[in-house]
Amino acid sequence: MKALSRVHITPHMHWDREWYFTTEASRILLVNNMEEILSRLEQDPEYPCFVLDGQTAILEDYFAVVPENRSRVKRLVEAGKLIIGPWYTQTDTTIVSGESILRNLMYGMRDSRAFGEPMMIGYLPDSFGMSGQLPHIFNGFGITRAMFWRGCSERHGSDKTEFLWQSEEGSEVVAQVLPLGYAIGKYLPADEAGLRKRLDSYFEVLEKASLTKEILLPNGHDQMPLQQNIYDVIATLRDIYPQREFVMGRFEAVFERIEQQRERLDTLKGEFNDGKYMRVHRTIGSTRMDIKIAHARIENKIVNLLEPLKAIAWRLGFKYHHGLMEKMWKEILKNHAHDSIGCCCSDKVHREIMTRFELAEDMADNLLNFTQRKIVDAMPAGEGDKLVCFNLLPYPRQDVINTTLRIRASQFSLRDSAGNAVAYFIRAAREIDPGLVDRQIVHYGNYEPFMEYDIQLYQALPAMGYVTLTVVPETGLQKTPPAYTDALLENSFWRIDINPNGTLKMRDKQTGLVYDQVLTLEDGSDDGDEYDYSPSRDEWIIASTEGEHQVSVIHEGWQSTAVLRVTLAVPQDLAQRARREASGRIDAECRVTLAHHQRRVDVDIIVDNDADDHRLRVLIPTPFNSDSVLCDTQFGAIERPVKDSAMQHWQQEGWKEAPVPVWNFLNYCALESKRQGLALFSEGLREVEIVGEQQRTFALTLFRAVGLLGKEDLLLRPGRPSGIKMPVPDSQMRSKLHCRFSLYSYTGTAASAGVAQQARAWLTPVQCYNKIPWNAMKLNDAPVTTPLQYSLMTMSPVACQLSALKKAEDDEALIVRVFNPSHNEACAARIAFTSPVLRMQETDMNEAVYSKDIFETATTGLLKPGQSRTFKIILTS
């Protein structure tokens, strides 16, 4: 008789490094569990394998306290019994960037290969939804199989758990969904009654959903020790379910069986974020916005600023410091685990997460400063101090630069390489003690003070390089603010006026389009938890148009800033909201900056919250009627609907959570119609909904304030709590929060207008280094001489986008990764270097060369929408 199914039992443990417990609490359990696992694998030749949750951070935590067991682990990995990798940590896939996901795999695979071969499965058993670009990233590391739990439903095109999953540009993996999760085989009872009670209903669901009848019964759970009596359990299973075959082994055996029936599999494309059968926590992107903002800022600082600067320095003759870069990356990758960056943790864990971010940012800031100093210190001495401005974009730019310089003089001038005076504007000036510059000055009795100036200039800069200005103690060319109009703010692109209710009316002077009631703050209830937003059943929406506001304007040399101060009375808690009382308070200071020569409108909002259980969003109405919103994702972009028809019947269909059309993006989202559009750039504010009667208003979440890690019976998520019901008072966000975003209008498509490049430009500010004769920390002279002006490479400011520029991990070469940010147009990129290219080879994402061709020109070829390509480039010395 043919078996109903073949049931594959795979021993594993899902390992949250931290959650409602700390990393140190889990480390103690890890030491205990690992000894049991290693001993069983060593002593029982019949016990086939154990899967260590697909992440090498477990081993890093373990070896920090049990280093003597490295050889035991290595023997078991080499024997194929202990299954490790391919990840460093169990990453989130919707909130973190493509480079972060890629580095997670890169470091995980490198760590794994120190012991043996990694598990070549894109294993993400608990992440909250799947990015549609994961097949592309997996294929970039030679991974052709994926296993996950959350986000899939028949709405994606199949009701089966095995299918071929493709990213937009055609990368493909064989996918195996865990329809009932990774823990259905946890603590299996050994008696017939217990097994039948557990598994009868499970087998019915699993076999109905399986096309191949190759069924997974993962034997493990969160922090679960190895099940010692598993042989007894399997013997009982064979007795009571003779119509099924039970085997114990690796996940790979399941995929081998599925791949034998490849021609029967459906092909699906795109992301998986439906909460019909399992919770995906679609609004987790706005929990603990202080942590989310820190994450995005540091992520951008490393990828957009530090790595390109280190690449420039390496080409000029300095060390790249791979070890420092890896330590920095691993600090933030620890925070990218799905619970950690989702911020569904205890307050204590969130403090540890922020500490890691602070450490990584401190490393990044100091390495940025050190690298700039090494470059500038190696320049010819010349006369006067230096102000060196670094542009870390791959195309020339002319920007307003706000920086600080120090000089022992009451006046100064800036001069370019030709000796011409460069205009500047002094934003602020203050006297500082010389001991703050270099305590050796005071040690030798010199107490003459320094002046520190915050200045502004408007300077043309070369692509991926720098220019040097000389700082001379003489009368300088100071810029005065231009005459201003009766508008609140105005330049050649925009006229911005203040409405009586404190919102903005913005007119695009080139198209005539008007954006009215911009920057309305909308406060509503949040009866949810750290996983999910959910409104109160007694909702009361309050808008800043009902509050008090004040406005002032600051005019500077090349930009003007309107300062809007808003006070909003809000309910203190959910009980007050139900009674329509409002003794709580939100104070917001909105700084709207318009540079005189730029299309972008920059907004900084400092919010001071003094209330609980609510959500604050900023509304940006547009004149565009659109059925979809364009959101950037890892190495590409995706159009998402502004409405979801399932919202009309999700409760009747028994969804685990409502399919609210609230979307995560990374750096930008856009609404457009009839060849006109408005893009919203953001740093860390990565959750947006399109709202209003005509669905054409951006609602950008500034923060959610909640008091419980998990909560039951939410309006938008009925049933049990997610996680556990633990108080988390810090998640009420009773503090000041600094939020940044920017608005950019364009004509044509987002791709033809270079919206992705404009977003990266906003996230990549010009870096400046002021060299003076004193330094707190002394360095010996480097054995190299650097030029006063330099450019490494150029690309077009439209079409293909630079993703990464760094030194190769294991070779004396540059790594350049580019991608097509469009969702529907092909593009090519020509990378022009200032030094001749000796060799340009294409690599995978792990920097392994698979093209031996030598290209005569640095041209990437045509990239499909959402495709990235990585190149190893050797330049002449």
CORTA-V829859 format. One record per residue. PHI is phi in whole degrees, -180 to 180 (NA if undefined). NEAR is the number of other ideal C-beta (glycine too) atoms within 10 Angstrom. D_CENTER is the distance of its C-alpha to the mean C-alpha in Angstrom with 1 decimal. Layout:
{{PHI;NEAR;D_CENTER} {PHI;NEAR;D_CENTER}}
This chain:
{{NA;5;51.9} {-71;7;48.4} {-67;13;45.7} {-59;14;43.7} {-164;19;40.6} {-106;17;39.5} {-102;25;37.5} {-99;22;35.2} {-102;21;34.7} {-119;24;32.0} {-68;24;31.8} {-160;25;28.4} {-139;26;26.6} {-85;21;23.1} {-119;23;21.9} {-79;20;19.5} {-60;24;19.4} {-156;23;19.3} {-168;23;19.5} {-82;19;22.6} {-114;18;23.9} {-89;17;22.8} {-60;19;22.0} {-70;10;25.5} {-64;15;27.0} {-72;20;25.4} {-64;18;26.4} {-62;12;30.0} {-63;15;29.9} {-62;22;28.3} {-59;14;31.3} {-65;11;33.7} {-66;21;32.1} {-64;25;31.7} {-64;13;35.4} {-65;13;36.4} {-66;22;34.2} {-62;20;35.4} {-63;12;39.0} {-64;17;39.1} {-65;22;37.7} {-76;15;40.1} {-97;8;43.2} {-118;11;42.9} {-64;8;43.2} {-83;6;43.0} {-75;17;39.6} {-74;18;37.4} {-172;22;33.8} {-146;25;31.1} {-94;23;27.4} {-93;23;25.2} {63;25;22.2} {68;28;20.6} {-142;26;18.9} {-84;25;20.5} {-59;23;19.2} {-58;23;22.1} {-67;23;24.5} {-61;16;23.1} {-63;20;23.7} {-69;19;27.1} {-71;14;28.3} {-64;9;27.6} {-120;11;30.6} {-131;17;32.5} {-65;8;32.3} {-68;7;35.8} {-97;16;34.5} {-59;14;32.5} {-67;9;35.5} {-62;17;35.9} {-62;23;32.3} {-60;14;32.7} {-62;16;36.0} {-73;21;34.6} {-66;22;31.5} {-62;12;34.0} {-81;12;36.3} {79;13;33.6} {-96;20;34.0} {-99;24;30.9} {-100;27;27.9} {-125;27;24.7} {75;26;21.4} {-93;25;19.6} {-85;28;16.4} {-84;28;15.9} {-135;27;14.4} {-75;25;14.2} {-74;24;10.5} {-69;27;9.0} {-122;29;8.7} {-116;28;7.8} {-102;26;5.0} {-94;25;2.5} {-77;21;3.8} {-61;26;7.5} {-65;24;8.4} {-67;24;6.8} {-64;24;8.6} {-62;22;11.4} {-66;25;11.9} {-60;28;12.0} {-68;23;14.8} {-61;21;16.4} {-71;21;17.0} {-62;25;18.0} {-71;22;20.5} {-65;17;21.8} {-63;21;22.4} {-62;24;24.0} {-73;13;26.3} {-72;13;27.8} {-117;20;29.4} {163;18;29.8} {-89;15;28.1} {-75;23;24.8} {-69;24;24.8} {-91;18;23.8} {-132;25;22.3} {-74;26;18.8} {-97;24;19.4} {-136;25;17.1} {-73;21;19.7} {-138;20;18.0} {-67;22;14.3} {-87;29;14.2} {97;26;14.6} {-119;26;14.1} {-65;30;12.2} {-68;23;15.1} {-93;26;13.9} {-61;25;14.3} {-57;28;18.0} {-64;27;17.2} {-68;24;15.0} {-59;25;17.6} {-61;20;20.4} {-64;22;18.9} {-115;20;19.8} {77;14;23.1} {-93;21;22.0} {-120;17;24.0} {-133;22;23.8} {-139;21;21.3} {-135;23;21.9} {-154;23;20.1} {-114;23;21.3} {-89;25;19.5} {108;25;19.3} {-97;30;22.3} {-151;20;25.5} {-65;12;28.5} {-64;13;27.0} {-84;18;24.9} {124;14;28.3} {-156;21;29.6} {-105;15;30.8} {-104;19;30.8} {-89;23;28.5} {-118;25;28.9} {-162;23;27.8} {-91;16;26.5} {-114;30;22.9} {-118;19;22.0} {-83;28;19.1} {-59;24;20.1} {-88;20;21.6} {109;13;23.5} {-59;21;21.9} {-139;17;23.4} {-133;24;23.3} {-84;20;25.8} {-106;27;24.2} {-124;24;25.7} {-87;26;24.6} {-97;21;25.6} {-66;20;27.0} {-114;20;28.1} {95;15;25.3} {-90;25;25.4} {-121;20;28.0} {-70;20;31.0} {-102;25;33.0} {-73;18;32.4} {43;14;35.6} {-63;21;37.8} {-71;16;41.3} {-97;16;44.2} {-98;12;46.7} {-62;12;47.4} {-62;9;47.1} {-65;14;43.7} {-67;18;42.3} {-63;15;43.7} {-60;11;42.4} {-76;16;38.8} {-104;21;38.9} {-56;11;41.3} {-72;11;38.9} {-62;15;35.9} {-62;19;37.9} {-61;10;38.8} {-67;14;35.2} {-64;22;34.0} {-73;14;37.0} {-66;11;36.9} {-82;19;33.2} {-90;20;33.8} {-77;16;35.2} {-95;20;36.2} {63;18;37.3} {-96;23;35.4} {-102;22;34.2} {-99;22;31.7} {-127;19;32.6} {-64;25;30.0} {-98;25;32.0} {178;24;29.6} {-163;18;27.4} {-60;16;25.2} {58;16;26.7} {-80;18;29.8} {-71;15;32.4} {-57;20;34.1} {-81;20;36.7} {-69;9;39.9} {-99;12;42.2} {-62;18;40.2} {-64;14;43.3} {-62;14;45.4} {-63;22;42.8} {-64;18;42.8} {-61;13;46.6} {-67;20;46.8} {-58;20;44.3} {-66;13;46.6} {-71;10;49.6} {-89;15;48.4} {-125;19;46.4} {-66;10;48.7} {-80;9;47.5} {-121;18;44.1} {-101;16;43.3} {-115;19;41.2} {-132;14;39.7} {-121;20;37.5} {179;13;35.1} {-81;20;31.8} {-61;22;29.2} {-58;16;30.1} {-62;17;33.6} {-64;24;32.3} {-65;22;30.4} {-60;12;33.6} {-68;15;35.6} {-63;22;33.2} {-65;14;33.1} {-69;11;36.9} {-116;13;36.6} {-54;11;33.9} {-67;5;36.1} {-88;12;36.1} {-80;19;32.4} {-70;15;30.8} {-112;11;28.0} {-116;18;25.0} {-128;15;22.1} {97;17;18.8} {-88;21;16.4} {-120;23;17.9} {-143;24;17.2} {-85;24;20.8} {-102;25;22.0} {-72;19;25.6} {-110;20;26.3} {-153;21;23.5} {-76;21;21.1} {-110;26;17.5} {54;26;16.8} {-64;27;15.4} {-102;26;15.3} {-70;31;13.4} {-67;27;10.5} {-115;25;12.9} {-75;31;14.3} {47;28;14.5} {-61;24;12.9} {-64;21;13.8} {-74;22;11.5} {-62;24;8.5} {-68;22;9.6} {-60;21;10.2} {-58;29;6.9} {-65;22;5.6} {-61;17;9.1} {-74;26;9.3} {-56;24;6.5} {-67;22;8.4} {-63;20;11.6} {-73;24;11.6} {-78;24;10.9} {-84;22;12.5} {-112;21;15.2} {-70;24;16.2} {-63;21;16.3} {-61;24;18.2} {-64;21;20.4} {-65;24;21.2} {-65;22;22.0} {-61;24;24.4} {-61;22;25.9} {-63;19;26.5} {-65;19;28.3} {-87;17;30.4} {114;15;31.5} {-106;18;29.3} {-68;14;27.5} {-91;19;23.9} {65;17;23.4} {-60;14;21.4} {-63;9;22.1} {-66;17;20.5} {-64;21;17.3} {-65;16;17.2} {-62;13;17.8} {-63;22;15.0} {-61;24;12.5} {-67;19;14.1} {-62;20;14.0} {-81;26;10.2} {-66;27;10.3} {-58;23;13.0} {-80;27;10.7} {-88;26;8.4} {-56;27;11.6} {-58;26;11.8} {-71;24;14.2} {-69;28;12.6} {-77;29;9.2} {-67;24;11.2} {62;27;13.5} {-108;27;16.6} {-134;30;18.4} {-72;22;21.4} {-59;16;21.5} {-62;15;22.4} {-66;24;19.4} {-62;22;17.1} {-67;13;19.1} {-67;19;18.6} {-61;25;14.8} {-65;17;15.1} {-63;12;17.6} {-64;19;15.4} {-63;22;12.9} {-63;13;16.1} {-64;15;17.5} {-63;25;14.6} {-70;18;14.7} {-62;13;18.5} {-62;19;18.5} {-63;21;16.4} {-63;14;18.6} {-69;11;21.7} {-73;19;21.0} {-60;20;20.3} {-64;12;23.6} {-63;16;25.5} {-67;24;24.6} {-60;21;25.7} {-62;16;28.8} {-61;19;29.7} {-64;26;29.6} {-75;19;31.6} {-61;17;34.0} {-87;18;35.1} {-77;16;36.1} {-54;9;39.9} {-62;7;41.1} {65;10;42.7} {-110;7;43.7} {85;19;41.6} {-76;21;38.1} {-127;19;35.1} {-123;28;32.1} {-107;22;29.7} {-110;21;27.0} {-104;24;24.1} {-104;27;22.4} {-106;27;19.5} {-104;22;19.2} {-86;26;21.3} {-150;19;23.7} {-62;15;26.1} {-146;16;25.3} {-131;12;27.5} {-131;20;25.7} {-71;19;26.7} {-117;20;25.9} {-109;19;26.1} {-146;19;26.9} {-132;13;29.4} {-135;22;32.3} {-121;17;35.2} {-156;18;38.8} {-92;18;42.2} {-159;12;43.7} {-89;9;44.1} {-152;14;43.2} {-158;23;41.5} {-128;19;40.9} {-111;22;38.2} {-129;20;39.5} {-85;16;38.0} {-65;11;39.1} {-91;5;42.2} {86;8;43.2} {-78;9;42.5} {-70;15;41.5} {-109;18;37.9} {-71;17;37.7} {-148;26;35.5} {-126;20;35.3} {-89;16;35.4} {-84;15;33.1} {-163;9;34.3} {-144;11;36.5} {-155;10;37.4} {-89;9;39.5} {-128;12;38.0} {-69;12;39.9} {-61;18;40.2} {-64;14;39.3} {-74;13;35.7} {-89;20;35.7} {-162;18;37.7} {-67;12;39.9} {-66;14;42.3} {-61;19;43.5} {-69;14;44.7} {-56;9;46.0} {-96;6;48.5} {85;6;49.5} {-99;11;47.8} {-104;9;46.7} {-63;7;46.3} {-74;12;43.2} {-102;20;40.2} {-108;16;38.9} {-116;17;35.2} {-117;19;34.3} {-88;14;31.2} {-124;23;31.7} {-131;19;30.4} {-143;22;31.2} {-126;19;30.6} {-133;22;30.4} {-80;12;30.1} {-131;22;28.0} {-75;18;28.0} {-69;19;25.2} {41;26;23.1} {-171;23;25.7} {-156;27;27.5} {-129;20;30.8} {-117;23;33.0} {-109;24;35.0} {-94;19;37.9} {-105;22;38.4} {-118;19;42.1} {-76;14;44.0} {-153;12;45.9} {-63;10;45.8} {-106;19;42.7} {-90;12;41.9} {-96;14;40.3} {-82;18;38.7} {-108;10;39.8} {-61;14;38.0} {-70;12;39.3} {-64;6;41.3} {-114;12;39.3} {-92;10;40.3} {-81;7;40.9} {-74;18;37.3} {-62;21;34.7} {-141;23;32.7} {-158;18;33.6} {-143;21;33.1} {-73;10;34.0} {-103;20;31.1} {-131;21;31.0} {-120;18;33.5} {-121;20;32.0} {-120;14;34.3} {-96;18;34.1} {-83;16;35.4} {-58;7;37.8} {-92;13;35.3} {89;23;32.7} {-93;22;30.4} {-107;25;30.1} {-115;16;31.9} {-114;26;30.4} {-112;18;32.4} {-78;19;31.2} {-71;12;34.3} {-87;13;33.9} {-108;14;33.6} {80;8;35.2} {-70;16;32.5} {-117;14;32.2} {-114;22;29.3} {-115;14;31.0} {63;18;30.1} {-74;23;26.7} {74;21;24.9} {-71;21;26.7} {-91;23;25.2} {-118;20;25.6} {-110;28;26.0} {-136;18;26.6} {-71;25;27.0} {-139;27;24.5} {-97;22;26.5} {-95;27;23.6} {-137;29;21.8} {-69;27;18.5} {-87;29;17.7} {-145;31;19.0} {-72;29;20.3} {-154;24;24.0} {-72;19;26.6} {-70;19;29.8} {-72;10;32.9} {-118;14;34.4} {-68;12;31.8} {-148;19;32.5} {-91;10;30.4} {-123;21;30.9} {-113;17;30.0} {-65;25;30.0} {-64;18;32.8} {-93;12;35.0} {-99;20;34.3} {-88;11;35.5} {-148;19;34.0} {-132;11;34.9} {-140;15;34.1} {-145;9;34.6} {-131;14;33.8} {-114;13;33.3} {-101;15;34.4} {-122;19;33.5} {-61;22;34.2} {-125;23;31.8} {-155;22;29.8} {-129;23;30.7} {-131;17;28.9} {-95;20;30.0} {-109;15;29.5} {-108;22;29.6} {-113;16;30.3} {-125;23;30.3} {-118;14;31.6} {-125;24;31.1} {-81;16;33.2} {-133;25;31.5} {-62;25;32.6} {-69;17;32.3} {-161;19;31.3} {-66;18;31.8} {-63;13;35.5} {-64;18;36.0} {-63;28;34.1} {-63;15;36.5} {-90;11;39.4} {60;9;38.0} {-108;15;38.1} {-147;18;35.7} {-98;12;36.3} {-82;20;32.6} {-154;15;31.0} {-126;22;27.9} {-107;15;28.2} {-131;24;25.9} {-113;16;26.2} {-104;23;24.7} {-110;16;25.0} {-105;25;25.1} {-113;21;25.4} {-124;23;27.1} {-75;20;27.7} {-68;18;31.1} {-122;13;30.0} {-126;23;26.6} {-80;18;25.8} {-77;19;22.6} {-115;24;23.0} {-96;19;20.8} {-130;24;20.5} {-116;16;19.9} {-125;22;20.8} {-105;14;21.8} {-109;23;22.5} {-114;14;24.9} {-99;23;25.2} {-134;14;28.4} {-157;24;28.3} {-115;22;27.1} {55;23;25.8} {-154;29;24.6} {-126;22;21.8} {-114;29;21.6} {-126;23;20.4} {-110;24;21.2} {-103;20;23.0} {-131;24;23.2} {-69;21;26.1} {-128;27;26.5} {-90;17;29.7} {-100;21;28.1} {-92;12;29.1} {-147;20;26.7} {-85;11;26.2} {-143;16;22.5} {-119;25;19.4} {-89;24;17.4} {-124;21;13.6} {-78;26;11.4} {-136;26;9.6} {-64;26;8.9} {57;31;11.9} {170;27;13.7} {-148;25;14.4} {-144;22;16.1} {-92;13;18.8} {-123;21;18.9} {-71;14;22.1} {-84;20;22.6} {-134;12;25.0} {-125;16;25.3} {-62;9;29.0} {-67;18;28.4} {-62;14;28.1} {-80;9;31.9} {-142;9;32.7} {-64;20;29.9} {-70;11;32.0} {-64;7;35.1} {-85;9;33.2} {73;10;31.9} {-62;21;28.1} {-71;18;26.3} {-153;24;24.2} {-70;22;24.5} {-83;20;22.6} {-62;19;21.6} {-80;19;20.2} {-104;22;17.2} {-123;24;14.0} {-89;25;10.3} {-132;26;9.0} {-105;22;6.3} {-118;25;8.7} {-155;25;12.1} {-139;28;14.5} {-151;27;18.3} {-115;25;21.7} {-153;23;24.6} {-166;13;28.2} {52;9;31.2} {68;12;29.4} {-128;19;27.9} {-157;23;24.5} {-130;25;22.3} {-105;25;18.6} {-112;25;16.4} {-95;26;13.8} {-149;24;11.5} {-118;21;9.5} {97;22;7.9} {-84;25;10.6} {-112;26;8.9} {-130;26;12.1} {-140;26;15.2} {-133;19;18.6} {-100;25;21.5} {-127;18;24.6} {101;13;28.2} {-60;6;31.4} {-105;14;30.6} {51;19;26.8} {-140;20;25.9} {-117;23;24.2} {-67;25;20.5} {-115;19;20.0} {-96;21;16.8} {-73;24;16.3} {-90;25;16.6} {-167;25;17.0} {-117;28;18.7} {-120;21;21.3} {-137;26;22.6} {-119;19;24.8} {-130;20;24.6} {-65;26;22.2} {-132;20;23.9} {-148;21;26.5} {-96;13;29.0} {54;11;30.3} {-75;22;27.7} {-60;16;28.8} {-100;22;25.9} {-151;27;25.7} {-71;15;29.2} {95;12;30.5} {-60;13;29.4} {-69;17;26.7} {-82;24;23.4} {64;20;23.1} {-132;11;26.0} {-86;13;27.6} {-117;16;26.8} {-64;11;27.0} {-136;24;23.9} {-59;11;25.3} {-64;17;22.4} {-76;27;20.3} {-76;20;22.8} {57;22;21.0} {-81;13;24.4} {-166;12;23.3} {-84;12;22.2} {-131;17;18.7} {-101;14;17.7} {-114;24;15.8} {-128;19;15.3} {-155;22;15.4} {-148;21;17.7} {-117;23;20.0} {-140;25;21.1} {-89;22;24.1} {-152;21;25.1} {-117;13;27.8} {94;14;27.6} {-92;17;24.5} {-60;26;20.9} {-69;24;21.2} {-68;15;24.6} {-86;21;23.6} {66;21;20.6} {-61;29;18.2} {-61;25;15.1} {-69;23;16.8} {-65;23;17.7} {-64;28;14.2} {-66;24;13.3} {-61;22;16.6} {-64;21;15.9} {-87;22;12.8} {-128;20;15.1} {-67;18;18.1} {-59;20;21.3} {-102;20;21.8} {-125;20;25.4} {-127;22;27.6} {-103;19;31.0} {-92;20;33.5} {-127;17;36.5} {-71;9;39.3} {-122;15;38.0} {-145;13;35.1} {-64;10;34.7} {-112;7;33.9} {-88;8;36.2} {-132;10;35.4} {-75;6;38.0} {-65;8;38.0} {-81;15;36.0} {-82;7;38.2} {-135;12;36.6} {-121;11;37.1} {-105;22;34.3} {-75;14;35.1} {-74;17;34.9} {-140;15;32.8} {-155;19;30.5} {-142;20;28.4} {-88;23;26.8} {-161;25;25.8} {-138;19;25.4} {-138;24;23.9} {-74;17;24.5} {-80;17;22.5} {-131;19;22.4} {67;23;22.2} {-68;27;20.1} {-113;28;17.0} {-72;25;16.2} {-103;21;13.1} {-149;21;14.3} {-135;26;17.5} {-156;22;18.6} {-83;21;21.7} {-60;18;22.4} {-65;16;22.1} {-129;10;25.8} {-151;14;27.6} {-87;10;28.7} {-155;21;26.7} {-93;23;23.7} {-110;20;20.8} {-123;25;19.7} {-118;23;17.3} {-124;26;17.5} {-149;28;16.6} {-94;29;18.2} {-79;31;16.0} {-78;25;18.9} {-94;20;19.3} {-149;13;23.1} {-129;14;24.3} {-75;15;24.8} {-153;22;24.4} {-130;14;25.4} {-138;23;24.5} {-104;13;27.0} {-102;23;25.8} {-103;15;28.6} {-102;19;29.1} {-76;15;31.6} {-105;13;33.0} {-61;8;34.4} {-86;19;32.5} {-80;12;34.4} {-154;14;32.3} {-132;24;29.3} {-122;18;28.3} {-85;16;25.6} {-125;20;23.7} {-81;14;21.5} {-70;27;17.9} {-93;15;19.5} {71;17;21.7} {-88;12;24.8} {-71;16;27.1} {-123;9;28.5} {-123;13;30.1} {-87;8;33.1} {-67;9;33.8} {-104;11;34.2} {-86;16;33.2} {-75;8;35.4} {-126;9;32.8} {-84;19;29.1} {-116;13;28.4} {-80;26;25.6} {80;9;27.6} {-79;12;26.6} {-109;24;23.2} {-72;17;22.9} {-55;20;20.4} {78;25;17.0} {-96;23;18.5} {-119;28;17.3} {-140;22;19.9} {-119;23;19.9} {-130;21;23.0} {-103;19;24.8} {-126;21;26.9} {-111;17;29.9} {-103;18;31.4} {-66;8;34.9} {-77;8;35.3}}
